[in-house]
Amino acid sequence: MWSERFHQVRVEDGIIKSLPEIQEGFPTINGIDGADIWGHRLTFRYDTRDRQLISTQGTYLNVSVEWNQNFKQHAVKDWWRTTIDARHLIPHFHNRLVFVSHAYADTVNGETPPFYELPTLGGENTLRAFGRSRFIDSAALVINLEERVLIRQLKIFGYFLDFQVAPFLDVGRVGPHFESNMFLKPQVNPGLGFRFLAHPNILGRVDVAYGSDGPNVFAGLD
């Protein structure tokens, strides 16, 4: 796939006047004066999952390379972004259990992009013991392992309703670039998830995880 992306950012004064403005605290950080970013992305995707939304088996691989340019600065700055998203689902025990593995890597190279264009970790899809964008740097790596256990299935008006519990482990870290010591002292987040599935396309989830900042909960309906 080939795709184009335009991202325009303007950093304005905050609405709470009693707090200092971000421009005062970080006047020199790249991107604080805004950006006009144009990205050109080439993506390779391989997908053998049985369903896109509520998958129970198969492999998903998404590899993308994007060349970005910031036209707001006097001298146009450009950088490359490479992202790998891989997932594998293995059903077992008569399909009542599904083991899910997920690996995600994201890195930028070249000139330093604005801070809101850097890879981040934290949130319901990476490190679930932290809020979104808790960690930020030029490279990010995370591995998620999850065992989805079917507790009960009901059939109501021809639709299947599943209730699952899902113990999981999230391991990840950010760094200035990919190197061997990125795997030292990572953030390790064990947790337990609860899933309500209304086939074929409604998912409710609650994830409770624990990390170095303490416990955290994510809830959502999709």
N, C-alpha and C positions, 0 to 999 in steps of 0.2 A: 504494500500500500504506500502511496505517496500522499502526504498531507501538508497543508500550510496553516500556520498559526500566527495570529497577531495579538499581542498582549500590551495594552496601554495602561500605565500606572501613574497616578498622581498622588503625592503625599501631602495632605492638607492639615490644617490645624485641627486638633481634637475638640470634641464638644464639651469636655470637662475642663474648664478654664483653671481650676485649682491645681491641676497636674501639669508638670513640665512637658513641653512639646518634644516629640521624638527627635526633631531636627536640632534641638539644643543639646540633647544628651549624646547624639551620634552624628555630628555635623559632617564627618568625613567618610562615613560608610558608603560603599558603592550602592547606588540606587536610591539614596535618600531624596534626591532631587527628581525622582520619577524616571520613567523609561518608556520608549516606544520600541517594542521587541517584535521582530519578524523571524519566525522559525520555519525551517524546511526539513521535514522529517521523512525518512524512509524506514518502513516497518516490515519485518518478516513475522508471520504468525502461523503456528501449527496447532491444530485443535482437534482432538479425538474424543472430547467429552460427550457423554450421552445426552446431556441437556446443558444449555447455556446458563440458566438461572439457578436451578437446584440440581447440581451435578452429583452423581454417585460413583462414576468411574471415568477413566480416561486421562489424557495428558494435555496440558495447555502450555505453550511456549510463545512468548512475545518478546522480540528483540527489536529495538529501535535505535536509530542514530539520527540526531537532529543538529543541524547547523543554525545557530541563532545569531542575530545581529541587533544591536541596540543603536537606533538612529537618533536618539535624543541627544547623545553626547556630541561634542564638537568633532572629535575623531571617532568614527564609527568603530565600536568594539564588537568582536565576535568570539564565540566559544562553541565547543562541541558538547553535546550531552548524549550519553550512552546509557540505555536502560535495558535490563533483562528481568523478565517476570516469568517464572516457571512454576507450574503446579502439577501434582500427580495424585490421583485418587485411586485407592485400592479397596474394593469391597471384599468383605470376608465374613465368616461365621453366618453363612446362609443370607448374606446381604443385610444382616441386622447391624453390622459395624462397617464403618468406612474410615480408613486411615487416609489423612490428607497431609501432604507435605507441600510447602511453599517456600521458594527462595526468590528474593528480590534484591537486585543490585542497581545502583544509580550513581553516576559520576559525571562531573563536568571537567573539561580540559580546555586549555587555552587561556584567554584573558578572563579575569575574574568577573563573573556576572553579578547583577544586582542581588542583594541578599534574599529577596523573595523568589529568586530563580534557582537557589541552591537546593540540593537534595536534603530531605528531612526524614526523621523517624519519629514515631509517636502517633497514636490514633488507633481506631478500631481495626485497621487492616495491617498494621506493622507491629509496634510494641504497645500492647493493650493495657499496660500498667501506667501509661503516660498519656497526657493530652496531645492533641495534634501539633506537629512541628516542635515537639519538646527538644529534639536534638537536631542540629543543622551544621553542615560542613560541605566540603567539595566531593565527598564520597560517602555512600551509605550502603550497608549490607544487613539484611535480616533474614532469618530462617524461622518459619512457623511450622510446628508439628501439632496435629490435632487428631483425636480419635472420636468420631461421631457415633454415639450409641443410641440406637432406636429403643426407646422405653415403651412406647405404645403407639398403635396406629388405629385410627377410626375411619369409617366410611359413612359420610353423611351426605344425602342427596346426590350420590354418585361421585363425590369428591373425597379423596384421601387426605386425612389430617394426621400429621406425625408430630410426636413430641420426642425430642432428643436431648441428651446431655452430652457435653463435649469437653473433656479435659484437654488442656493444650499447654504448649510451652513456646514462648517467643524468645529468640536470642538475636541480638543485633547490636550494631555500633556504627558510629560515623567517624570520619577522619579526614585529614587534608588530602589524602590520596590512598589508593589501594596498595597495601603492603602487608607483610606477614604479621606485624604487630597489631594490625586491625583486629585480629582474632583473639588478642589478649584482653582480659578484663572486659568482656562485653556486658551489656545489660541483659539479664536473664529474668524473664517474667513468666512464672507458672500461673495457671488460672483454670477456671471452670466456666464453660459456656452452656447456655440453655437455648434450644432452638424450637420454634413452632413453625411447621411447614404446612401450608395449604397448597397442595399440588394443583396446577403445575408451576405457579409463578408468584406465590406470596410467602415471604420469609420474615418471621419475627425473631429477634435475637437479643439476648442479654449476656454480656461477658464480664466476669469479675476476675481481675488479675492483680498480682502483687509485684511491686518492684522496689527500687531503692528510694523512691519518693513515698512509698506506702501503698495502700490499696487504691484501686480505681475501678469504675464501672462504666461500661458503654451499653446503651440500649438503642434499638432501632427497629423500624418496620420498613420493608422494601418489597 
